[in-house]
C-alpha cells in the first residue's frame, strides 16, 4: 500500500453550527512551500465539490497560479469530502445514515484551528478558492475580517442562489433513485445512480458554447460520449455517495450571513469583508452566475469584479484543459498579491 500524501489534524469536541458535536474531528491537509519565519506568506486554498486536494493541486507550482517558491500554501480538505471527517469515515455513534450536517461555518472554524494550532498562523496573505472553495473564502472574509488580507473568489458566491439549489436538488434526487438507496443510506455502491449524477453534472458544469464548439475534443476526448463516460461518469463513480450527498447539503446551506454574527443580513456580512477581493465568475457559468457575483462585489468595500471571459462554463475556474483561463487566474492572483 502507498502512504497518503497528506497529514491529519485531529481535535476533540468540535461543536458544529447545526447543534451536534463531533467527539473527534479530522481535517486532512497538504502543504506546499516553506512557511516564512514571520508567517507572512500563507495562502489558504480550500477544496471544492467532489474534490480532494490532489484534484486541484495542479495549479500549484513555479509559474502556475499559486507559487510555492514564494508562498506557503495549505489545502484543507473540506468536511464531507471523504478525507476529512465525512459520512464514509465517521466513527461511532454516527455513520453514513447519521452523519451530522456540515456547514461552511464549520469548515472555516476547523481551518482556523488547523492554522493556529499546527502552524501558529493567525493571518493569511491570501485565500484562493474556486466554487465551494470560493464560498469558504468569502466566509473567512466575513467571519474573520482581521485575519485575511486578500481573497480571490473564482466562480463562487457568498450565498447559494435558489437556482443553484434547484440544480443541486436534482443531483441529489437522481442519485437517490438508484435501487441501492433504502431511504437512509446506500446498501451498495450505486453505480447506475452515479452515472446519471455525472451526466446531469456535465450539462451544468460546461456551457452551451462548450458543447456547440465541441471543446471536449481540445481536452483529448474523441467524442461527446467519450467525454461523458471517461470524465464525468468516472469522476463520480470513484466517490462515496454518502459523501456526495453531505457536500450537496453543505453547498445548499452556504450563506455567509446565516449565523448569529449577521443574523441573515447579507449586506452586513458582505460589508464586513475588509480583504482586498477579486470576485471572478465565468461569463458562461450556469449556476454561479456572473450577475450574482457582480451584485455581491458591489456590496463589499474592497472588492473588484473581474469577469473570466470563457466558454468553458464553471470549469473555467479549474482550467486543467484551457491555458488562457489559467493565465487569467494567474494574473488575478498576481494583481492581488501586488497590493498592500
C-alpha positions in Angstrom: 0.0 0.0 0.0 1.2 3.5 -0.7 1.3 6.0 2.1 -1.1 9.0 1.9 0.4 12.3 0.7 -1.4 14.3 3.3 -1.4 15.0 7.0 -4.2 14.8 9.5 -5.1 17.4 12.1 -7.3 15.8 14.8 -9.0 17.7 17.6 -11.7 16.8 20.1 -15.2 18.0 20.9 -15.8 20.1 17.8 -19.2 21.9 18.2 -20.9 22.1 14.8 -23.1 25.0 13.7 -26.3 22.9 13.5 -26.1 21.8 17.1 -24.2 18.5 17.1 -20.7 17.8 18.5 -18.1 15.6 17.0 -16.2 13.8 19.7 -13.2 13.7 17.3 -12.9 15.8 14.2 -10.3 15.3 11.5 -9.0 17.7 8.8 -6.9 16.2 6.1 -4.5 18.7 4.7 -1.4 19.1 2.5 1.1 21.9 2.4 3.4 23.2 -0.3 6.4 25.5 0.0 8.1 26.8 3.1 6.5 28.9 5.9 8.3 32.2 6.4 9.8 32.9 9.8 7.3 35.7 10.3 4.4 33.6 8.9 3.5 36.3 6.5 3.4 34.1 3.3 0.4 31.8 3.9 -2.1 31.1 1.2 -5.2 29.0 2.1 -6.7 27.0 -0.8 -9.9 25.2 0.3 -11.3 22.3 -1.8 -14.4 22.3 -3.9 -17.3 20.0 -4.5 -16.5 16.3 -5.0 -12.7 17.2 -5.0 -9.9 16.2 -2.8 -6.6 18.1 -2.6 -4.9 16.1 -5.4 -7.8 17.0 -7.8 -6.9 20.7 -7.8 -3.3 20.9 -6.7 -2.2 21.1 -10.4 -2.3 24.9 -10.2 0.4 25.0 -7.6 3.9 25.3 -8.9 6.5 27.7 -10.2 4.8 29.8 -12.9 1.4 28.4 -12.1 -1.5 30.2 -10.3 -0.1 29.7 -6.8 3.7 29.8 -6.5 5.2 27.5 -3.7 8.6 29.1 -4.2 7.3 32.3 -2.6 4.3 31.2 -0.6 3.3 28.6 1.9 0.2 27.1 0.5 -2.2 25.0 2.7 -5.0 22.9 1.2 -7.5 21.8 3.8 -9.9 19.1 2.6 -13.5 20.1 3.2 -15.6 18.3 5.8 -17.6 15.7 4.0 -15.1 15.1 1.1 -14.0 11.7 2.1 -10.6 12.5 3.5 -11.6 14.9 6.3 -14.4 13.8 8.7 -17.1 12.5 6.3 -20.1 10.1 6.3 -17.8 7.5 4.8 -15.2 7.6 7.6 -17.0 9.0 10.6 -16.9 6.8 13.8 -19.5 5.7 16.3 -22.1 6.8 17.3 -22.5 8.2 13.8 -22.5 6.5 10.4 -23.3 7.2 6.8 -27.0 7.5 7.6 -26.5 9.5 10.8 -23.7 11.9 9.9 -24.2 15.4 11.2 -24.7 18.3 8.7 -21.6 20.3 8.0 -21.7 24.0 7.0 -19.0 26.4 5.8 -19.1 27.9 9.3 -17.8 24.5 10.4 -15.2 24.3 7.7 -13.7 27.7 8.3 -13.6 27.3 12.1 -11.9 23.9 11.7 -9.4 25.5 9.2 -8.7 28.4 11.7 -7.8 25.8 14.4 -5.6 23.9 11.9 -3.7 27.1 11.0 -3.3 28.3 14.6 -2.5 25.0 16.3 -0.4 23.3 13.7 1.5 26.4 12.2 1.0 29.3 14.6 -0.6 31.2 11.8 -3.2 33.9 12.7 -3.2 36.0 9.4 -3.5 35.0 5.8 -1.8 36.7 2.9 -4.5 35.3 0.5 -7.4 32.9 0.4 -7.8 31.4 -3.1 -11.0 29.4 -3.8 -12.9 28.0 -6.7 -16.6 27.1 -6.5 -17.3 25.8 -2.9 -13.7 26.9 -2.2 -14.7 30.4 -3.1 -17.7 30.1 -0.7 -15.3 29.2 2.1 -13.0 32.1 1.2 -15.9 34.5 1.5 -17.0 33.0 4.8 -13.4 33.6 6.1 -13.6 37.2 5.0 -16.9 37.9 6.7 -16.3 35.9 9.9 -12.6 36.7 10.4 -12.1 40.1 8.7 -8.9 41.0 10.5 -7.2 37.7 9.6 -7.5 37.9 5.8 -5.6 40.3 3.6 -6.8 39.2 0.2 -9.4 36.9 -1.3 -9.6 35.6 -4.9 -13.1 34.1 -5.2 -13.4 32.2 -8.5 -16.7 31.0 -9.8 -18.4 31.3 -6.4 -20.8 33.5 -4.4 -21.4 34.3 -0.8 -24.9 32.8 -0.8 -26.1 29.8 -2.8 -28.8 31.1 -5.1 -32.2 29.4 -5.4 -31.5 28.4 -9.0 -28.2 26.8 -7.9 -30.0 24.9 -5.2 -32.5 23.6 -7.7 -29.6 22.1 -9.7 -28.2 20.5 -6.5 -31.6 19.1 -5.5 -31.8 17.5 -9.0 -28.4 15.8 -8.5 -29.5 14.5 -5.1 -32.8 13.2 -6.4 -31.1 11.4 -9.3 -28.6 9.7 -7.0 -31.3 8.6 -4.6 -33.4 7.0 -7.3 -30.8 4.2 -7.5 -32.1 0.9 -6.2 -29.4 0.8 -3.7 -30.9 3.7 -1.8 -33.1 2.4 1.1 -34.3 5.8 2.3 -31.5 6.3 4.8 -28.3 5.0 3.1 -26.9 3.1 0.1 -26.8 -0.6 0.7 -24.2 -1.0 -2.1 -22.2 1.3 -4.4 -24.9 2.9 -6.6 -23.1 2.8 -10.0 -26.2 3.4 -12.0 -27.2 6.5 -9.9 -23.7 7.8 -10.0 -23.5 7.6 -13.8 -26.8 9.6 -14.0 -25.3 12.0 -11.5 -22.3 12.6 -13.7 -24.3 13.1 -16.8 -26.5 15.7 -15.1 -23.5 17.5 -13.8 -21.9 17.6 -17.3 -24.8 19.6 -18.6 -24.4 22.2 -15.9 -20.7 22.5 -15.4 -19.9 23.2 -19.0 -21.6 25.8 -21.1 -23.8 25.6 -24.2 -20.9 27.1 -26.2 -18.6 24.4 -24.9 -20.7 21.7 -26.4 -21.6 23.6 -29.6 -18.0 24.1 -30.3 -17.0 20.5 -29.3 -14.4 21.9 -27.0 -14.2 18.5 -25.3 -12.1 17.5 -28.2 -9.5 20.0 -27.1 -9.4 18.2 -23.8 -8.5 14.9 -25.5 -11.8 13.2 -25.8 -12.7 11.6 -29.1 -16.5 12.2 -28.9 -19.2 13.6 -26.7 -19.9 10.1 -25.3 -16.2 9.6 -24.6 -16.2 12.8 -22.6 -19.4 11.9 -20.7 -18.2 8.4 -19.8 -14.5 8.8 -19.2 -14.6 12.1 -17.5 -18.0 12.8 -15.9 -19.2 9.3 -15.1 -15.7 8.3 -13.9 -15.4 11.4 -11.8 -18.3 10.5 -9.5 -18.2 6.7 -9.7 -15.0 6.8 -7.7 -16.6 8.8 -4.9 -18.6 7.6 -1.9 -22.3 8.6 -2.5 -22.9 9.5 1.1 -20.0 12.0 0.9 -21.5 13.5 -2.2 -24.9 13.9 -0.5 -23.2 15.5 2.5 -21.4 18.0 0.4 -24.6 18.9 -1.5 -26.2 19.8 1.8 -23.2 22.0 2.7 -23.4 23.7 -0.7 -27.1 24.4 -0.5 -26.7 25.8 3.0 -23.9 28.2 2.1 -24.7 31.7 3.2 -22.1 34.0 4.9 -24.9 35.7 6.8 -26.6 32.6 8.1 -25.1 32.7 11.6 -25.5 34.6 14.9 -22.9 37.2 13.8 -25.0 38.6 11.0 -28.5 37.1 11.6 -29.3 36.7 7.9 -28.3 40.2 6.9 -26.3 39.6 3.8 -25.5 43.2 3.2 -23.9 43.4 6.7 -21.9 40.2 6.1 -20.6 41.4 2.7 -19.8 44.8 4.2 -17.8 43.2 6.9 -15.2 41.7 4.4 -12.2 44.0 4.7 -9.9 42.0 2.5 -8.9 43.2 -1.0 -11.1 40.9 -3.0 -11.4 39.9 -6.7 -14.8 38.3 -7.5 -14.1 36.4 -10.7 -17.0 34.5 -12.1 -17.0 32.8 -15.5 -19.2 34.5 -18.1 -20.8 31.2 -19.0 -21.1 29.6 -15.6 -24.6 28.2 -15.4 -25.1 28.1 -11.6 -22.7 30.6 -10.0 -24.0 33.4 -12.2 -21.8 36.4 -13.1 -24.7 38.8 -12.2 -24.9 37.4 -8.7 -21.1 37.7 -8.2 -21.2 41.3 -9.6 -24.0 42.3 -7.2 -22.1 40.9 -4.2 -18.9 42.6 -5.2 -20.7 45.9 -5.3 -21.6 45.5 -1.7 -18.1 44.7 -0.5 -15.9 47.7 0.5 -12.7 46.5 -1.2 -13.9 44.2 -4.0 -13.3 44.3 -7.7 -15.4 42.4 -10.2 -13.4 40.7 -12.9 -15.1 38.6 -15.4 -13.5 35.4 -16.6 -14.4 35.6 -20.3 -14.5 31.9 -21.2 -16.7 29.4 -23.0 -15.7 26.6 -20.6 -18.5 27.3 -18.1 -18.0 26.6 -14.4 -14.9 24.6 -15.3 -13.2 27.8 -16.5 -12.3 28.2 -12.8 -10.4 24.9 -12.7 -8.9 25.1 -16.2 -6.9 21.9 -16.5 -7.6 21.9 -20.2 -7.6 25.6 -21.2 -4.4 27.6 -20.8 -6.0 31.1 -21.4 -8.2 30.6 -18.4 -5.3 29.6 -16.2 -3.4 32.7 -17.4 -6.4 34.9 -16.3 -6.4 33.3 -12.9 -2.7 33.7 -12.5 -2.9 37.4 -13.4 -5.7 37.9 -10.8 -3.6 36.4 -8.1 -0.5 38.3 -9.2 -2.5 41.6 -9.1 -3.9 40.8 -5.6 -0.6 39.9 -4.1 1.0 43.1 -5.5 -1.4 45.2 -3.3 -0.7 46.1 0.3 
